[in-house]
Amino acid sequence: MLSNLASLSTDRRAWGLLFVSALCLEIFALYYQHVMDLRPCIMCIYQRTAVFGVMFAAIPAMLINNFFTRLVSYTGWGVSAIWGLFIAIEHVDIQTALNPFFATCEFEPNFPSWAPLHEWLPNIFGATGDCADINWSFMDMSMPQWMIVIFAIYATIWSVMLLCRLFVSRNL
């Protein structure tokens, strides 16, 4: 079974599934923003950026599956999933703070000066909401709580795939 998991990373369809799963999350996010009029906050935008990171990380190994592209894809996937998990946890902390006066977030995204995504693509990366607001829930969980689940799944699959690949196949 572990050898099957280890060989999964050499299958372009597995990387394609990772890409499609993240793309679906982005489509849902844009649907909630533009159709259901749920305004994203800074933390939502950062989580959206992390999902884009997972999505774009899958592309190299999906197109050309060799050692180098898998290394790039694993690195991007892991960094994006873990960073997104930390951001989602911080977002839930803001929403559940006992004193919301001290639990605030920024007004404008802190993207690098060489890539001001909120200026280039304001319909995708522009933050217009408040981090403390809970405007949507499903099964008694808010959007950031669901993002914790999603990023935890991405991070768990990433670590299992990476460990199987390193310890069973003895290479990346």
C-alpha positions as CSV (number, residue, x, y, z in Angstrom):
1,M,0.0,0.0,0.0
2,L,2.8,2.4,0.9
3,S,4.5,1.7,-2.5
4,N,1.2,2.6,-4.2
5,L,1.1,5.9,-2.4
6,A,4.7,6.5,-3.2
7,S,4.2,5.9,-6.9
8,L,1.1,8.2,-6.9
9,S,3.3,11.3,-7.1
10,T,4.7,10.1,-10.5
11,D,1.1,10.0,-11.9
12,R,0.2,13.3,-13.6
13,R,-3.5,12.6,-12.8
14,A,-2.8,12.8,-9.1
15,W,-1.2,16.3,-9.5
16,G,-4.2,17.2,-11.8
17,L,-6.6,16.2,-9.0
18,L,-4.7,18.5,-6.6
19,F,-5.0,21.3,-9.2
20,V,-8.7,20.7,-9.8
21,S,-9.5,20.5,-6.0
22,A,-7.8,23.9,-5.4
23,L,-9.5,25.4,-8.5
24,C,-12.9,24.3,-7.2
25,L,-12.2,26.0,-3.9
26,E,-11.3,29.2,-5.8
27,I,-14.4,29.0,-7.9
28,F,-16.5,28.5,-4.7
29,A,-14.8,31.5,-3.1
30,L,-15.5,33.8,-6.0
31,Y,-19.1,32.5,-6.1
32,Y,-19.5,33.4,-2.4
33,Q,-17.9,36.8,-3.0
34,H,-19.6,37.9,-6.2
35,V,-22.9,36.0,-6.3
36,M,-23.7,35.6,-2.6
37,D,-22.1,39.0,-1.8
38,L,-20.0,37.8,1.1
39,R,-17.2,40.3,1.4
40,P,-13.7,38.8,2.0
41,C,-11.5,40.2,4.7
42,I,-7.7,40.3,4.7
43,M,-7.4,36.9,6.3
44,C,-9.8,35.5,3.7
45,I,-7.6,37.0,0.9
46,Y,-4.5,35.5,2.5
47,Q,-6.2,32.1,2.6
48,R,-7.3,32.5,-1.0
49,T,-3.7,33.2,-1.9
50,A,-2.6,30.0,-0.1
51,V,-5.2,28.0,-2.1
52,F,-3.8,29.6,-5.3
53,G,-0.4,28.5,-4.1
54,V,-1.5,24.9,-3.8
55,M,-3.2,25.2,-7.2
56,F,-0.1,26.6,-9.0
57,A,2.2,24.2,-7.1
58,A,0.5,21.3,-8.9
59,I,1.2,22.6,-12.4
60,P,4.9,21.8,-12.8
61,A,4.5,18.1,-11.8
62,M,1.3,17.9,-13.7
63,L,2.9,19.1,-17.0
64,I,6.4,17.6,-16.8
65,N,6.7,15.0,-14.1
66,N,10.4,14.6,-13.2
67,F,12.6,15.0,-10.1
68,F,13.0,18.8,-10.4
69,T,9.3,19.5,-11.1
70,R,8.2,17.2,-8.3
71,L,10.6,19.0,-5.9
72,V,9.1,22.4,-6.9
73,S,5.6,21.1,-6.6
74,Y,6.1,19.4,-3.3
75,T,7.7,22.6,-1.9
76,G,5.0,24.9,-3.2
77,W,2.2,22.6,-2.0
78,G,3.7,22.2,1.5
79,V,4.5,25.8,2.0
80,S,1.0,26.9,0.8
81,A,-0.9,24.3,2.8
82,I,0.9,25.0,6.1
83,W,0.9,28.8,5.6
84,G,-2.8,28.6,4.8
85,L,-3.5,26.5,7.9
86,F,-1.7,29.0,10.2
87,I,-3.6,31.9,8.6
88,A,-7.0,30.1,9.0
89,I,-6.2,29.3,12.6
90,E,-5.3,33.0,13.2
91,H,-8.6,34.0,11.5
92,V,-10.6,31.7,13.8
93,D,-8.8,33.2,16.8
94,I,-9.8,36.7,15.6
95,Q,-13.5,35.6,15.2
96,T,-13.7,33.9,18.6
97,A,-11.7,36.5,20.6
98,L,-13.2,37.3,24.0
99,N,-12.4,41.0,23.4
100,P,-12.9,41.8,19.7
101,F,-11.7,45.3,20.2
102,F,-8.1,44.0,20.4
103,A,-8.6,41.3,17.8
104,T,-8.3,43.1,14.5
105,C,-6.7,42.7,11.1
106,E,-5.2,45.0,8.6
107,F,-7.1,47.2,6.2
108,E,-5.1,46.4,3.1
109,P,-3.3,43.2,2.1
110,N,0.4,43.1,2.7
111,F,1.5,41.8,-0.6
112,P,5.1,42.4,-1.8
113,S,5.7,45.7,-3.5
114,W,6.7,43.8,-6.7
115,A,3.4,41.9,-6.7
116,P,0.5,44.1,-5.5
117,L,-2.2,41.5,-6.3
118,H,-4.9,43.6,-4.6
119,E,-4.2,46.4,-7.1
120,W,-3.8,44.2,-10.2
121,L,-6.8,42.0,-9.5
122,P,-9.1,43.8,-7.0
123,N,-12.1,41.5,-7.8
124,I,-10.1,38.5,-6.6
125,F,-7.6,39.9,-4.1
126,G,-9.3,43.1,-2.8
127,A,-10.4,42.9,0.8
128,T,-13.6,44.7,1.7
129,G,-14.9,42.7,4.7
130,D,-14.2,42.6,8.4
131,C,-12.2,39.7,9.8
132,A,-14.4,39.4,12.9
133,D,-17.6,39.1,11.0
134,I,-19.2,35.6,10.6
135,N,-21.5,35.9,7.7
136,W,-21.7,32.3,6.6
137,S,-21.7,28.9,8.4
138,F,-22.3,25.3,7.4
139,M,-22.8,22.6,10.0
140,D,-22.1,25.2,12.7
141,M,-18.6,26.0,11.3
142,S,-17.6,29.3,9.9
143,M,-15.7,29.7,6.6
144,P,-12.3,30.0,8.4
145,Q,-13.1,26.9,10.4
146,W,-13.8,25.0,7.2
147,M,-10.5,26.3,5.8
148,I,-8.7,24.9,8.8
149,V,-10.1,21.5,7.8
150,I,-9.3,21.9,4.2
151,F,-5.7,23.1,4.8
152,A,-5.2,20.3,7.4
153,I,-6.3,17.8,4.7
154,Y,-3.9,19.3,2.2
155,A,-1.0,19.3,4.7
156,T,-1.7,15.8,5.8
157,I,-1.9,14.4,2.3
158,W,1.3,16.4,1.5
159,S,3.2,14.9,4.4
160,V,2.0,11.4,3.8
161,M,2.8,11.6,0.1
162,L,6.2,13.1,0.8
163,L,7.1,10.6,3.6
164,C,6.0,7.6,1.5
165,R,8.0,8.9,-1.5
166,L,11.2,9.5,0.6
167,F,11.1,6.4,2.8
168,V,9.5,3.8,0.4
169,S,10.9,4.9,-3.0
170,R,14.0,6.5,-1.5
171,N,13.8,9.5,-3.8
172,L,11.5,12.4,-4.6
